[in-house]
């Protein structure tokens, strides 16, 4: 067996133990092949939108058909195809065809460089698609990568909640219907409406049963009624279509479709939760998946999560400090020396991010002391280990402080530099600040809280005298 296929043996052995990752890789390779060819055709002005899409589909069809041709040529009674890997000659021919196209595009001139790069990326994805198609040819029982990824995602109801919320938010914001904060409220209202809608289905169904003729006996079923799903779909499409028509942005149709599809799945889940209380909570099921994924690597994932929180908190505050003019005000207060120093505004923004981490650490220390002095004696009567998760009131105050920080930084920038700077807390940077403070700051808060809680337990165990 040649070096070309020998390279893939360790990768194939590793992905066989992780079928989900292999499926994600196959799906990603499919989109690299399709998107690379389509974008290369479009950016090189070889075809328009529809023609580029058809060329992308043709590249996928050619790759999969090529695997079938290879199998048909190599079929004989002496060497069963199930025992063979992809032939080196077949892979070499496929790569040469792709490279010839890349060279042909690059030879057209410097302005076709991007198209050549996209074609090369498509060739890399096509090689993986070819391996996947070959496997499907010799082993027809192999499940499709798209089915594996879809079933995995469909089982994560939290993802459908996120797509419903995010789809409505992006549709409202990109269409110009509302600002970012109002769009976020609309996304929350979409989820809230789904919950209220499910609660209204049983009384409506009873009313429908009463209006039916007595001779008509409806079959009892635990499934979501078809009329309820159809009505929800029509309401959702009508509301989002109104948003698009109001803003005049019809490019948000894919977002509308994603939000509507995920909303139907959310509706089905909420109906199951209402008819069968034993249905697991979506967040609990998601946490169980994460625990299974993290099992055996808790320390590494804990470090990565804490690092992500620190970066998100400091980055969100630093970006908004630079955008809101806080760094410019700092330079003016410092004087001409700071204003003439290269990179001073960037350093000031980074200092604001570091100050945010320091503030969260001090806030955690202060609230933990208040929790220990005023709340723990009443909440925990017996001497027992205290929970390492931050108290709810601490998290709630932290969320409110995010709004205070946004308004203060925005107000300072508008008052100090009214004619030099246009500051909008409702813009993307303001949302970045809030998300950095809420998500990143929440992770940092939990990190310090758990660490100092464990320190309290150790100190108390050491200080407790032994009974004689």
TIVO-722129 format. One record per residue: residue in one letter; x, y, z of N, C-alpha, C in turn. Coordinates in steps of 0.1 Angstrom, whole numbers, padded with zeros to 4 digits, always signed. Example, Ala and Ser with C-alpha at 12.3 -4.5 7.8 and 13.67 -1.06 7.14 Angstrom:
<recs>
A+0132-0057+0078+0123-0045+0078+0132-0033+0078/S+0128-0022+0071+0137-0011+0071+0129+0000+0079/
</recs>
This chain:
<recs>
X+0008-0012+0000+0000+0000+0000+0009+0012+0000/X+0005+0022-0008+0014+0034-0011+0013+0044+0001/X+0022+0054-0001+0023+0064+0010+0011+0072+0011/X+0004+0074+0000-0008+0083-0001-0019+0078+0008/X-0022+0065+0007-0032+0060+0016-0027+0056+0030/X-0014+0053+0031-0008+0050+0044-0009+0062+0053/X-0009+0074+0048-0011+0086+0056-0024+0086+0063/X-0034+0081+0056-0048+0082+0062-0051+0071+0071/X-0043+0060+0073-0046+0049+0081-0047+0053+0096/X-0038+0061+0102-0040+0065+0116-0052+0074+0118/X-0055+0083+0108-0066+0091+0109-0079+0083+0108/X-0080+0073+0099-0092+0065+0098-0094+0057+0111/X-0083+0051+0117-0084+0044+0129-0089+0052+0140/X-0085+0065+0141-0089+0074+0152-0103+0078+0150/X-0107+0081+0137-0121+0086+0135-0131+0074+0136/X-0127+0062+0135-0136+0051+0137-0140+0050+0151/X-0132+0054+0160-0135+0055+0175-0144+0067+0178/X-0144+0077+0169-0152+0089+0172-0161+0091+0159/X-0171+0084+0157-0180+0085+0145-0186+0099+0144/X-0189+0105+0155-0195+0118+0153-0185+0129+0148/X-0173+0128+0152-0163+0137+0147-0160+0134+0132/X-0160+0121+0129-0158+0118+0115-0170+0123+0106/X-0182+0122+0111-0193+0127+0104-0192+0142+0102/X-0188+0150+0113-0186+0164+0112-0175+0167+0101/X-0165+0159+0101-0154+0162+0091-0159+0159+0077/X-0167+0149+0075-0173+0146+0062-0182+0157+0057/X-0191+0162+0066-0200+0173+0063-0192+0186+0060/X-0181+0189+0068-0173+0201+0065-0166+0199+0051/X-0161+0187+0048-0155+0185+0035-0165+0187+0024/X-0177+0183+0025-0187+0185+0015-0189+0200+0012/X-0190+0208+0023-0192+0222+0021-0180+0229+0016/X-0168+0224+0019-0156+0230+0014-0155+0228-0001/X-0159+0216-0006-0159+0213-0020-0170+0221-0027/X-0182+0221-0022-0193+0228-0029-0190+0243-0028/X-0187+0248-0016-0186+0263-0015-0173+0268-0022/X-0162+0260-0022-0150+0264-0028-0152+0266-0043/X-0158+0256-0050-0160+0256-0064-0170+0268-0067/X-0180+0269-0060-0190+0279-0063-0184+0293-0061/X-0177+0296-0050-0171+0309-0048-0160+0312-0058/X-0152+0301-0062-0142+0303-0071-0148+0307-0085/X-0159+0301-0089-0165+0304-0101-0171+0318-0101/X-0176+0322-0090-0183+0335-0089-0172+0347-0088/X-0162+0345-0080-0152+0355-0079-0143+0357-0091/X-0142+0346-0099-0134+0347-0112-0143+0352-0123/X-0156+0355-0120-0166+0360-0130-0168+0349-0141/X-0166+0337-0138-0169+0326-0148-0183+0323-0149/X-0191+0325-0138-0205+0323-0138-0211+0332-0127/X-0225+0334-0128-0232+0342-0119-0236+0333-0107/X-0246+0338-0099-0250+0331-0087-0255+0317-0089/X-0265+0316-0098-0271+0303-0101-0261+0294-0108/X-0254+0299-0117-0244+0291-0124-0233+0286-0115/X-0228+0295-0106-0218+0290-0096-0223+0279-0087/X-0236+0281-0083-0242+0270-0074-0243+0257-0082/X-0247+0258-0094-0247+0245-0102-0234+0239-0104/X-0223+0247-0106-0210+0242-0107-0205+0235-0094/X-0209+0241-0083-0206+0235-0070-0212+0221-0069/X-0225+0220-0072-0232+0208-0072-0226+0198-0082/X-0222+0203-0093-0216+0194-0103-0202+0188-0098/X-0195+0196-0091-0182+0191-0085-0185+0180-0075/X-0195+0182-0067-0199+0171-0057-0203+0158-0064/X-0212+0160-0074-0217+0149-0082-0205+0142-0089/X-0196+0149-0095-0185+0143-0102-0176+0135-0092/X-0174+0140-0080-0166+0133-0070-0172+0120-0066/X-0185+0120-0063-0192+0108-0059-0193+0098-0070/X-0195+0103-0082-0196+0094-0094-0182+0088-0097/X-0172+0096-0095-0158+0091-0097-0155+0079-0088/X-0160+0079-0076-0158+0068-0067-0165+0055-0072/X-0177+0057-0078-0184+0046-0083-0177+0040-0096/X-0171+0049-0104-0163+0044-0115-0151+0036-0111/X-0144+0041-0101-0132+0034-0096-0136+0020-0092/X-0147+0019-0084-0152+0006-0079-0156-0003-0091/X-0162+0002-0101-0166-0006-0113-0154-0011-0120/X-0144-0004-0121-0132-0008-0129-0124-0019-0121/X-0124-0018-0108-0116-0027-0100-0123-0040-0096/X-0136-0041-0099-0144-0053-0095-0139-0065-0102/X-0136-0076-0094-0133-0089-0100-0135-0099-0089/X-0135-0112-0092-0138-0122-0083-0126-0125-0074/X-0114-0122-0078-0102-0126-0070-0099-0116-0059/X-0103-0104-0060-0100-0094-0049-0112-0086-0045/X-0118-0091-0034-0131-0084-0030-0128-0069-0027/X-0137-0060-0031-0135-0046-0029-0136-0042-0014/X-0143-0050-0006-0144-0047+0008-0131-0046+0016/X-0121-0054+0010-0108-0055+0017-0098-0044+0012/X-0102-0035+0004-0093-0026-0003-0095-0011+0002/X-0084-0004+0001-0085+0011+0004-0086+0018-0010/X-0088+0031-0009-0088+0038-0022-0075+0037-0030/X-0076+0033-0042-0063+0031-0050-0055+0044-0051/X-0042+0043-0050-0033+0054-0051-0035+0061-0065/X-0036+0053-0075-0037+0058-0089-0050+0067-0090/X-0061+0062-0084-0073+0069-0085-0072+0083-0078/X-0066+0082-0066-0064+0095-0059-0055+0104-0066/X-0045+0099-0072-0035+0108-0079-0042+0114-0091/X-0050+0107-0098-0057+0113-0110-0066+0124-0106/X-0074+0121-0095-0083+0131-0090-0076+0144-0085/X-0064+0142-0078-0057+0154-0074-0051+0162-0086/X-0046+0154-0096-0041+0161-0108-0052+0169-0115/X-0064+0163-0116-0075+0171-0122-0077+0184-0115/X-0078+0183-0101-0080+0195-0093-0069+0205-0095/X-0057+0200-0094-0045+0210-0095-0045+0216-0109/X-0048+0209-0119-0049+0215-0133-0059+0226-0133/X-0070+0225-0127-0080+0236-0126-0075+0247-0119/X-0068+0245-0107-0062+0256-0099-0052+0263-0107/X-0043+0256-0114-0032+0263-0122-0039+0271-0134/X-0049+0265-0140-0056+0272-0151-0062+0285-0146/X-0068+0285-0134-0074+0297-0129-0063+0307-0125/X-0052+0302-0118-0041+0312-0114-0034+0318-0126/X-0033+0311-0138-0026+0316-0149-0034+0327-0156/X-0046+0330-0152-0054+0341-0158-0049+0355-0154/X-0042+0355-0143-0037+0368-0138-0037+0369-0123/X-0032+0380-0118-0031+0382-0103-0045+0384-0097/X-0054+0390-0105-0067+0392-0099-0075+0379-0097/X-0070+0368-0102-0077+0355-0100-0070+0347-0089/X-0062+0353-0081-0055+0346-0070-0064+0340-0060/X-0074+0349-0056-0084+0344-0046-0092+0332-0051/X-0095+0333-0064-0103+0321-0070-0094+0309-0070/X-0081+0310-0073-0073+0298-0073-0071+0293-0059/X-0071+0301-0048-0070+0296-0035-0083+0289-0031/X-0094+0295-0035-0107+0288-0032-0108+0274-0039/X-0103+0274-0051-0103+0261-0058-0094+0251-0052/X-0083+0255-0046-0074+0246-0039-0080+0241-0026/X-0087+0250-0019-0095+0246-0007-0106+0235-0011/X-0112+0238-0022-0122+0229-0027-0116+0215-0030/X-0104+0215-0036-0097+0202-0039-0094+0195-0026/X-0090+0202-0015-0087+0195-0003-0100+0189+0003/X-0111+0196+0003-0124+0190+0007-0128+0179-0002/X-0126+0180-0015-0130+0170-0024-0123+0157-0022/X-0110+0157-0017-0103+0145-0014-0109+0137-0003/X-0114+0145+0007-0121+0138+0018-0135+0133+0014/X-0141+0140+0005-0154+0136+0000-0152+0123-0008/X-0141+0122-0015-0138+0110-0023-0136+0098-0014/X-0129+0100-0003-0127+0089+0006-0140+0085+0012/X-0148+0094+0016-0161+0091+0022-0170+0084+0011/X-0170+0088-0001-0178+0082-0011-0173+0068-0014/X-0160+0066-0014-0154+0052-0016-0159+0043-0005/X-0158+0048+0007-0163+0040+0019-0177+0036+0017/X-0186+0045+0013-0200+0042+0011-0202+0032+0000/X-0193+0032-0010-0195+0023-0021-0191+0009-0017/X-0181+0007-0010-0177-0007-0006-0184-0012+0006/X-0190-0002+0014-0198-0006+0026-0211+0002+0026/X-0220-0003+0019-0233+0004+0017-0240+0006+0031/X-0237-0002+0041-0244-0001+0053-0239+0011+0062/X-0228+0017+0057-0223+0029+0065-0233+0040+0065/X-0236+0045+0077-0246+0056+0077-0241+0069+0071/X-0250+0077+0066-0246+0089+0059-0241+0099+0070/X-0231+0107+0067-0226+0117+0076-0236+0127+0080/X-0244+0132+0069-0254+0141+0072-0265+0136+0082/X-0268+0124+0081-0278+0118+0090-0273+0118+0104/X-0260+0114+0106-0254+0114+0119-0254+0127+0125/X-0250+0137+0118-0249+0151+0123-0263+0156+0126/X-0273+0154+0117-0286+0159+0120-0293+0152+0132/X-0291+0139+0133-0297+0132+0145-0290+0137+0158/X-0277+0140+0157-0271+0145+0169-0276+0158+0173/X-0277+0167+0163-0282+0180+0166-0296+0180+0170/X-0304+0172+0164-0319+0171+0167-0321+0167+0181/X-0312+0159+0187-0313+0154+0200-0310+0165+0210/X-0303+0175+0206-0299+0187+0215-0309+0198+0213/X-0320+0197+0222-0330+0207+0221-0325+0221+0224/X-0315+0222+0232-0309+0235+0235-0305+0242+0223/X-0300+0234+0213-0296+0240+0200-0307+0246+0193/X-0319+0240+0193-0331+0245+0187-0335+0258+0193/X-0335+0258+0207-0338+0271+0214-0329+0282+0209/X-0316+0279+0208-0306+0289+0204-0308+0294+0190/X-0312+0285+0181-0314+0289+0167-0327+0297+0166/X-0337+0293+0174-0349+0301+0174-0347+0315+0178/X-0340+0316+0190-0336+0330+0195-0327+0337+0185/X-0316+0331+0181-0307+0338+0173-0312+0341+0159/X-0321+0332+0153-0326+0335+0140-0335+0347+0140/X-0344+0349+0151-0352+0360+0152-0344+0373+0154/X-0334+0372+0163-0326+0384+0166-0319+0389+0153/X-0312+0380+0146-0305+0384+0134-0314+0389+0123/X-0326+0382+0122-0336+0387+0112-0341+0401+0114/X-0344+0404+0127-0348+0417+0131-0338+0427+0130/X-0325+0424+0133-0314+0434+0133-0309+0436+0119/X-0307+0426+0111-0301+0428+0098-0311+0434+0088/X-0324+0432+0091-0334+0438+0082-0337+0453+0086/X-0331+0458+0096-0333+0472+0100-0345+0474+0108/X-0352+0464+0112-0365+0465+0119-0363+0471+0133/X-0352+0467+0140-0349+0472+0153-0334+0471+0156/X-0331+0478+0167-0317+0478+0171-0313+0464+0177/X-0301+0464+0182-0296+0451+0187-0303+0446+0200/X-0305+0456+0209-0311+0452+0222-0326+0449+0220/X-0333+0457+0212-0347+0454+0209-0348+0440+0201/X-0339+0438+0192-0339+0425+0185-0337+0413+0195/X-0328+0415+0205-0327+0405+0215-0339+0402+0223/X-0346+0413+0226-0359+0412+0233-0369+0404+0224/X-0369+0407+0211-0378+0400+0202-0375+0385+0201/X-0362+0382+0202-0358+0368+0202-0363+0361+0215/X-0362+0368+0226-0367+0362+0239-0382+0361+0238/X-0389+0370+0232-0404+0370+0230-0408+0358+0221/X-0399+0354+0212-0402+0343+0203-0402+0330+0211/X-0393+0328+0220-0392+0317+0229-0404+0317+0239/X-0406+0329+0245-0417+0330+0254-0431+0327+0248/X-0432+0331+0235-0445+0329+0228-0447+0314+0226/X-0436+0307+0223-0437+0292+0221-0442+0285+0233/X-0437+0289+0245-0441+0284+0257-0456+0286+0260/X-0460+0299+0258-0474+0302+0261-0483+0295+0251/X-0478+0294+0238-0487+0287+0228-0489+0273+0231/X-0479+0266+0237-0481+0252+0241-0491+0251+0252/X-0491+0260+0261-0501+0259+0272-0515+0262+0267/X-0517+0269+0256-0530+0272+0251-0536+0260+0242/X-0527+0251+0238-0532+0240+0229-0543+0231+0236/X-0541+0226+0248-0551+0217+0254-0565+0223+0255/X-0567+0235+0261-0580+0241+0261-0586+0243+0247/X-0578+0247+0237-0583+0248+0224-0587+0235+0217/X-0579+0224+0221-0583+0211+0215-0596+0206+0221/X-0598+0209+0234-0611+0205+0241-0623+0213+0234/X-0620+0226+0231-0631+0233+0224-0634+0227+0210/X-0624+0223+0203-0626+0217+0190-0633+0204+0191/X-0630+0196+0201-0637+0184+0203-0652+0186+0206/X-0655+0197+0213-0669+0199+0216-0677+0204+0204/X-0670+0211+0195-0677+0215+0183-0679+0204+0172/X-0672+0193+0174-0674+0182+0164-0687+0175+0166/X-0692+0169+0156-0704+0161+0157-0703+0150+0167/X-0713+0146+0174-0712+0135+0184-0708+0122+0178/X-0712+0119+0166-0708+0106+0160-0693+0106+0157/X-0687+0117+0156-0673+0117+0152-0664+0115+0164/X-0657+0104+0164-0648+0101+0175-0633+0103+0171/X-0627+0113+0177-0613+0116+0174-0604+0106+0181/X-0593+0102+0174-0583+0093+0180-0574+0101+0190/X-0573+0095+0202-0564+0101+0211-0550+0099+0208/X-0541+0109+0209-0527+0108+0206-0519+0117+0214/X-0507+0113+0218-0498+0122+0225-0490+0131+0217/X-0491+0129+0204-0483+0138+0194-0489+0152+0194/X-0481+0161+0190-0485+0175+0188-0496+0176+0177/X-0507+0181+0180-0518+0182+0169-0513+0189+0157/X-0517+0184+0145-0513+0190+0133-0517+0204+0131/X-0530+0207+0136-0535+0221+0134-0526+0230+0143/X-0521+0226+0154-0513+0235+0163-0500+0238+0156/X-0494+0228+0150-0481+0230+0144-0483+0239+0132/X-0493+0236+0124-0495+0245+0112-0498+0259+0116/X-0507+0261+0126-0510+0275+0130-0497+0282+0135/X-0489+0275+0143-0477+0281+0148-0468+0285+0136/X-0467+0276+0126-0458+0279+0115-0463+0292+0107/X-0476+0292+0105-0482+0304+0098-0480+0317+0106/X-0482+0316+0119-0480+0328+0127-0465+0333+0127/X-0456+0323+0128-0442+0327+0128-0438+0333+0115/X-0442+0327+0104-0439+0332+0091-0445+0345+0088/X-0457+0347+0093-0463+0360+0091-0456+0371+0098/X-0452+0369+0111-0445+0379+0119-0432+0382+0113/X-0424+0372+0109-0411+0375+0104-0411+0381+0090/X-0421+0377+0082-0423+0383+0069-0426+0398+0071/X-0434+0402+0081-0437+0416+0084-0424+0423+0087/X-0415+0417+0095-0402+0423+0098-0394+0426+0086/X-0394+0416+0077-0386+0417+0065-0392+0428+0055/X-0405+0428+0054-0412+0438+0045-0410+0452+0051/X-0410+0453+0064-0409+0466+0070-0395+0472+0068/X-0385+0463+0069-0371+0468+0067-0367+0468+0053/X-0373+0460+0044-0370+0460+0030-0357+0451+0028/X-0354+0442+0037-0342+0434+0035-0347+0419+0033/X-0346+0415+0021-0350+0401+0018-0339+0391+0018/X-0327+0396+0022-0316+0386+0023-0316+0378+0036/X-0326+0381+0045-0327+0374+0057-0336+0362+0056/X-0339+0358+0044-0348+0346+0043-0342+0333+0049/X-0329+0331+0047-0323+0319+0053-0325+0319+0068/X-0323+0331+0074-0324+0332+0089-0339+0329+0093/X-0348+0334+0085-0362+0332+0088-0365+0317+0087/X-0360+0310+0078-0362+0296+0076-0356+0288+0088/X-0344+0291+0092-0338+0285+0104-0346+0287+0116/X-0350+0299+0119-0358+0302+0131-0371+0295+0131/X-0378+0294+0119-0391+0288+0118-0389+0273+0120/X-0379+0267+0114-0377+0252+0116-0374+0249+0130/X-0365+0256+0136-0361+0253+0150-0373+0256+0159/X-0381+0266+0156-0393+0269+0165-0403+0258+0165/X-0404+0251+0153-0413+0239+0153-0408+0228+0161/X-0395+0226+0161-0389+0216+0170-0390+0219+0184/X-0388+0232+0188-0390+0236+0202-0404+0234+0206/X-0414+0237+0197-0428+0235+0200-0431+0220+0203/X-0425+0211+0195-0427+0197+0198-0421+0193+0211/X-0409+0198+0214-0403+0195+0227-0412+0200+0239/X-0416+0212+0238-0424+0217+0249-0437+0210+0251/X-0443+0205+0240-0455+0197+0241-0452+0183+0248/X-0441+0177+0245-0437+0165+0251-0435+0167+0266/X-0429+0178+0270-0427+0182+0284-0440+0184+0291/X-0450+0189+0284-0463+0192+0290-0471+0179+0292/X-0471+0170+0282-0479+0158+0282-0472+0147+0290/X-0458+0147+0290-0451+0137+0298-0441+0144+0307/X-0444+0146+0320-0435+0153+0329-0422+0146+0330/X-0421+0133+0327-0408+0126+0328-0398+0129+0317/X-0402+0137+0307-0393+0140+0296-0382+0149+0302/X-0369+0145+0299-0358+0152+0305-0357+0166+0301/X-0353+0175+0310-0351+0189+0307-0340+0191+0296/X-0343+0200+0287-0333+0202+0276-0319+0206+0281/X-0319+0215+0291-0306+0219+0297-0299+0208+0304/X-0307+0200+0311-0301+0188+0318-0295+0178+0308/X-0303+0176+0297-0298+0167+0287-0285+0172+0281/X-0284+0185+0278-0272+0191+0273-0261+0190+0282/X-0263+0192+0295-0252+0191+0305-0247+0176+0306/X-0256+0167+0305-0252+0153+0304-0243+0150+0293/X-0247+0156+0281-0238+0154+0269-0224+0160+0272/X-0224+0171+0278-0211+0178+0280-0203+0170+0290/X-0210+0164+0301-0203+0156+0310-0197+0144+0304/X-0204+0138+0295-0199+0126+0288-0187+0130+0279/X-0188+0141+0273-0177+0146+0264-0164+0149+0272/X-0167+0155+0284-0156+0160+0292-0150+0149+0301/X-0157+0138+0303-0153+0127+0312-0139+0123+0309/X-0131+0123+0320-0116+0119+0318-0107+0131+0315/X-0113+0143+0311-0105+0154+0308-0111+0167+0315/X-0115+0165+0327-0121+0176+0335-0112+0187+0337/X-0099+0184+0341-0089+0194+0344-0086+0203+0331/X-0084+0196+0320-0081+0204+0308-0093+0213+0303/X-0105+0207+0303-0116+0215+0299-0119+0226+0309/X-0116+0224+0322-0118+0235+0332-0109+0246+0330/X-0096+0243+0326-0087+0254+0323-0091+0261+0310/X-0095+0254+0300-0099+0261+0288-0111+0269+0290/X-0121+0265+0298-0133+0273+0300-0129+0285+0308/X-0121+0284+0318-0117+0296+0326-0109+0306+0317/X-0100+0301+0308-0092+0309+0299-0102+0316+0290/X-0112+0309+0285-0122+0315+0276-0129+0327+0283/X-0133+0324+0295-0140+0335+0303-0131+0347+0305/X-0119+0345+0309-0110+0357+0311-0108+0365+0298/X-0106+0358+0286-0104+0364+0274-0117+0372+0269/X-0128+0365+0271-0141+0371+0267-0144+0384+0275/X-0142+0383+0288-0145+0395+0297-0136+0406+0293/X-0123+0404+0293-0113+0415+0291-0115+0420+0276/X-0117+0411+0267-0118+0415+0253-0131+0424+0251/X-0142+0420+0256-0155+0427+0255-0154+0441+0260/X-0148+0442+0273-0146+0456+0279-0136+0464+0271/X-0125+0458+0267-0115+0465+0260-0120+0471+0246/X-0127+0463+0239-0132+0467+0226-0142+0479+0228/X-0151+0478+0238-0160+0489+0239-0153+0501+0245/X-0143+0500+0254-0136+0511+0259-0129+0519+0247/X-0124+0512+0237-0118+0518+0226-0129+0525+0217/X-0140+0518+0215-0151+0523+0207-0158+0535+0213/X-0160+0535+0226-0168+0545+0233-0159+0558+0235/X-0146+0558+0233-0138+0569+0235-0132+0570+0249/X-0133+0560+0257-0127+0560+0270-0111+0561+0269/X-0106+0554+0259-0092+0555+0257-0087+0569+0252/X-0095+0575+0244-0091+0589+0240-0092+0599+0251/X-0102+0597+0260-0103+0606+0272-0091+0603+0281/X-0087+0591+0282-0075+0588+0291-0063+0594+0285/X-0061+0594+0272-0049+0601+0266-0050+0616+0268/X-0061+0622+0267-0062+0636+0269-0059+0640+0284/X-0064+0632+0293-0061+0634+0307-0046+0633+0310/X-0040+0623+0304-0026+0620+0306-0017+0631+0301/X-0021+0637+0289-0013+0648+0284-0007+0645+0270/X+0001+0654+0265+0006+0653+0252+0016+0642+0250/X+0023+0638+0261+0032+0627+0260+0025+0614+0257/X+0013+0612+0263+0005+0599+0260-0001+0600+0247/X-0005+0612+0243-0012+0613+0230-0002+0610+0218/X+0010+0614+0220+0021+0611+0210+0027+0598+0210/X+0024+0590+0221+0030+0576+0222+0023+0567+0213/X+0030+0560+0204+0023+0550+0195+0017+0539+0203/X+0004+0535+0199-0002+0524+0206-0007+0527+0220/X-0008+0539+0224-0013+0542+0237-0028+0538+0239/X-0036+0541+0229-0050+0538+0230-0052+0523+0231/X-0044+0515+0224-0046+0501+0225-0042+0496+0239/X-0031+0502+0244-0026+0498+0258-0037+0502+0268/X-0043+0514+0266-0054+0518+0275-0066+0509+0275/X-0069+0505+0263-0081+0495+0261-0077+0482+0268/X-0065+0477+0266-0061+0465+0273-0061+0466+0288/X-0057+0478+0293-0058+0481+0307-0072+0481+0313/X-0081+0486+0305-0096+0485+0309-0100+0471+0310/X-0096+0462+0300-0099+0448+0301-0094+0442+0314/X-0081+0445+0317-0075+0439+0329-0082+0445+0342/X-0086+0457+0341-0093+0463+0353-0107+0456+0355/X-0113+0452+0344-0126+0445+0345-0124+0431+0352/X-0113+0424+0349-0110+0412+0356-0107+0414+0371/X-0100+0425+0374-0097+0428+0388-0109+0432+0395/X-0118+0439+0388-0131+0443+0395-0139+0431+0398/X-0140+0422+0389-0148+0409+0391-0142+0401+0403/X-0129+0401+0403-0123+0394+0415-0126+0401+0428/X-0125+0414+0429-0129+0421+0441-0143+0420+0444/X-0152+0420+0434-0166+0418+0436-0169+0404+0441/X-0162+0394+0436-0164+0381+0441-0160+0380+0456/X-0149+0386+0459-0144+0385+0473-0154+0392+0482/X-0159+0404+0478-0168+0411+0487-0182+0404+0489/X-0187+0399+0478-0200+0391+0479-0198+0378+0486/X-0187+0372+0484-0185+0359+0491-0184+0362+0506/X-0178+0373+0510-0177+0376+0525-0191+0379+0530/X-0199+0386+0522-0213+0389+0526-0221+0376+0527/X-0219+0367+0518-0226+0355+0518-0223+0347+0530/X-0210+0347+0534-0205+0339+0545-0210+0345+0558/X-0211+0358+0559-0214+0364+0572-0230+0365+0574/X-0237+0369+0564-0251+0372+0565-0261+0360+0561/X-0257+0352+0551-0266+0342+0546-0263+0328+0550/X-0250+0324+0550-0247+0310+0553-0251+0306+0567/X-0250+0315+0577-0255+0310+0591-0270+0307+0591/X-0278+0313+0583-0292+0310+0582-0295+0299+0572/X-0288+0298+0562-0291+0288+0552-0285+0274+0555/X-0273+0274+0561-0267+0261+0565-0265+0260+0580/X-0274+0253+0586-0274+0252+0601-0263+0242+0605/X-0262+0231+0598-0252+0221+0602-0239+0224+0595/X-0228+0220+0601-0215+0222+0595-0213+0212+0583/X-0214+0217+0571-0213+0209+0559-0206+0218+0548/X-0200+0211+0538-0194+0218+0527-0204+0227+0519/X-0200+0239+0517-0208+0249+0510-0207+0247+0495/X-0218+0249+0487-0217+0247+0473-0207+0257+0467/X-0200+0252+0456-0190+0260+0450-0195+0269+0439/X-0208+0267+0435-0214+0276+0425-0218+0289+0432/X-0217+0300+0424-0220+0313+0429-0235+0314+0433/X-0238+0322+0443-0252+0324+0447-0260+0331+0436/X-0273+0329+0436-0281+0335+0425-0281+0350+0427/X-0282+0355+0439-0282+0370+0440-0269+0376+0436/X-0258+0369+0437-0246+0374+0433-0245+0375+0417/X-0251+0365+0411-0251+0365+0396-0261+0376+0391/X-0272+0378+0398-0282+0388+0394-0276+0402+0395/X-0269+0405+0406-0263+0418+0407-0252+0420+0397/X-0245+0409+0393-0234+0410+0383-0240+0414+0369/X-0252+0408+0366-0258+0411+0354-0263+0426+0353/X-0268+0431+0364-0272+0445+0365-0260+0454+0364/X-0249+0450+0369-0237+0458+0368-0232+0460+0354/X-0235+0449+0345-0232+0450+0331-0239+0462+0325/X-0252+0464+0328-0260+0475+0322-0254+0488+0327/X-0250+0489+0340-0245+0501+0346-0232+0505+0339/X-0223+0495+0337-0210+0497+0330-0213+0502+0315/X-0222+0496+0308-0225+0501+0295-0230+0515+0295/X-0239+0519+0303-0244+0533+0304-0233+0543+0308/X-0225+0539+0317-0215+0548+0322-0204+0551+0311/X-0199+0540+0305-0189+0542+0294-0195+0549+0283/X-0207+0547+0279-0214+0554+0268-0216+0569+0271/X-0220+0571+0283-0223+0585+0288-0210+0593+0289/X-0199+0587+0294-0186+0594+0295-0181+0598+0281/X-0182+0588+0272-0178+0591+0258-0186+0603+0252/X-0199+0603+0254-0207+0613+0247-0205+0627+0254/X-0203+0627+0267-0202+0640+0274-0188+0646+0271/X-0178+0638+0271-0164+0643+0270-0160+0646+0256/X-0165+0638+0246-0161+0640+0232-0174+0641+0224/X-0182+0651+0226-0196+0651+0219-0195+0653+0204/X-0185+0660+0199-0184+0663+0184-0174+0654+0177/X-0166+0647+0184-0156+0638+0178-0160+0624+0176/X-0170+0620+0184-0173+0606+0185-0188+0603+0185/X-0192+0594+0177-0206+0589+0177-0207+0576+0184/X-0213+0576+0196-0214+0564+0204-0228+0559+0205/X-0230+0546+0202-0243+0540+0203-0242+0527+0211/X-0248+0527+0223-0247+0515+0231-0256+0504+0226/X-0264+0507+0216-0272+0497+0210-0265+0490+0198/X-0253+0494+0195-0246+0488+0184-0240+0475+0187/X-0232+0469+0177-0226+0456+0180-0216+0456+0191/X-0208+0468+0193-0199+0468+0203-0205+0468+0217/X-0217+0475+0218-0224+0474+0231-0229+0460+0234/X-0233+0453+0224-0237+0439+0227-0225+0431+0230/X-0214+0434+0224-0201+0427+0227-0197+0429+0242/X-0199+0441+0246-0196+0444+0260-0205+0436+0270/X-0218+0436+0267-0228+0429+0276-0225+0414+0276/X-0223+0409+0264-0220+0394+0263-0207+0391+0270/X-0197+0399+0268-0184+0397+0275-0186+0397+0290/X-0194+0407+0294-0195+0409+0309-0204+0398+0314/X-0215+0394+0307-0224+0384+0313-0218+0370+0312/X-0213+0366+0300-0208+0353+0298-0194+0351+0304/X-0185+0360+0299-0171+0359+0303-0170+0362+0318/X-0177+0373+0322-0176+0377+0336-0183+0366+0345/X-0193+0360+0340-0199+0349+0348-0190+0337+0350/X-0182+0334+0340-0172+0323+0341-0161+0327+0351/X-0156+0340+0350-0146+0344+0359-0151+0345+0373/X-0163+0349+0375-0170+0350+0388-0171+0336+0394/X-0175+0326+0386-0176+0313+0391-0162+0307+0394/X-0152+0310+0386-0139+0305+0389-0133+0310+0402/X-0134+0323+0405-0129+0328+0418-0138+0323+0430/X-0151+0323+0427-0160+0318+0438-0157+0304+0442/X-0156+0295+0433-0153+0281+0436-0139+0279+0442/X-0129+0287+0438-0116+0286+0443-0116+0290+0458/X-0122+0301+0461-0122+0307+0474-0131+0299+0483/X-0141+0293+0478-0150+0284+0486-0142+0272+0491/X-0135+0266+0481-0127+0254+0485-0116+0258+0495/X-0111+0270+0494-0101+0275+0504-0107+0276+0518/X-0119+0281+0519-0126+0281+0532-0128+0268+0538/X-0131+0258+0530-0133+0244+0535-0120+0239+0540/X-0109+0241+0533-0096+0236+0538-0092+0243+0551/X-0094+0256+0551-0090+0263+0563-0098+0258+0575/X-0110+0256+0574-0119+0252+0585-0115+0238+0590/X-0112+0229+0580-0108+0216+0584-0095+0216+0592/X-0085+0225+0588-0073+0225+0595-0074+0232+0609/X-0083+0242+0610-0085+0249+0622-0093+0242+0632/X-0101+0232+0628-0110+0225+0637-0102+0216+0646/X-0102+0217+0660-0094+0209+0669-0100+0195+0669/X-0091+0186+0671-0096+0172+0672-0101+0169+0687/X-0111+0161+0687-0117+0157+0700-0108+0148+0708/X-0105+0151+0720-0096+0143+0728-0103+0130+0733/
</recs>
